[in-house]
Amino acid sequence: MHELPVTQSILEIALRHAQKSNAARIVNIHIVMGELSTMVDDSIQFYWDMIAEGTLAHGAKLHFRRVPAELQCMACFTKYHPKEMELLCPNCGSVGAKVISGEEFFVEAIDVEQT
């Protein structure tokens, strides 16, 4: 259910940028989602279809780009991509790791049609 407020924020961002550029309508929205993000693409799309109706964003396509998770072991500093949420360092077996990437969630680009 936390996808609804996030989807509302995406819509607000898109509408704000469309208005600044005097767009006739929003065509595409490109969203970056880290592998470790708790957001679900299908849920965002579901809410999008409902809340975008009647706005400049009605009919706009959402495009999701996933960023793979990368961790760095805090013991030996090895950088690695966890497999199936296995957080053990493949080099030394330590469990302490720092997230380098994979938690991202942001609007990367908005494509509009001009009037």
N, C-alpha and C positions, 0 to 999 in steps of 0.2 A: 504494500500500500504506500510505501514511501516514494514510489515512482511518480505518484500524482503531483505532489508539490514540486518535484524536480522537473517534470514535464511542463508544469505551469511556468516555471522559471525559464525553461528553454523557449517557450512561446513568447514570454515577455521580452527576452533578449532579442529574438528574431524580429518581433514587431517593432521594437525600438530602433533597431538598425535599419529595417525596411523604411520606416518613416523618415529617418535621417537622410536616406538616399532617394527619397521620393519614389519608391518602388510601387509598381502597380500590383505586384503580388510576389510572394516568396515561393520559389520553385523547389529548392533543395536545402536541407540543413545537414551538415556534416558534424557528427559527434564522435569524440574520442573517448573510449572507455577502457580503462585498465582491466587486465585479467582478474585482478583482486577486488575490483569494484563490486559493490553489492547490488548494483542496478541490473535490471533484466531488460534486454532489448525489446522483447515482445510486450512487456507491460508498458514500457514507454510508448511504443507504437500504438497500443490499445488506447491509452489515455490521449495520445496525440490526436487520433482520429476523432475523438469526441470534442476535445476542447478547442481545436483549431477551426472547427466548423463556424462559418460566418465571419472569419477574419481574413486578412491578407495571406495567411498561411494555410488556408483551406486547400487541401490537395497536395501540399508540399510533401516531398519524399524525405524521409529520415534515412541517413546513411551512417552506419556504425562502423568505426575502425577500432579494432581491439589492439591494445598494447600488451605484449607479453610481460609477465612478471619477471623481474630480475632482483635477486637478493644478493647481499654481501655478508659473508660470514664475519662475525665480530671477533672470532678467535684467530683465524688464519687469513682473513681478508679476501678469500676466494669469492669471485662473483659467479653466480650460477642462476639458472632458470629452474625453479622447482617443478617437479613432475607430480601431477595429481595432488597438489597441496602438501607434498612431502617437504617438510621444512629443514630436514637434516642436511648439513653441509656435505656434499659429495666428496670433498677432499679430506676433512678431518672428523666428520660425524657430529660436530657441535650443533646445538639447537638454537643458539643466539644468532639472529640475522637482522640486518637493516634492509628495509625495502628501498631499492634503487628506482624501480619503475613498476607500474602495474596497478597503481591506485588512482590514476588519472580519471577525470570525468569533466569534459568541457566541450563547448561548441567551438569547433575549429574553423568552420566557414559557413556562410549563408549565401546562397545563390538567389538572385532576384531578377524579375523582369521589370524593365523601366517603362514608364508611361509614354 
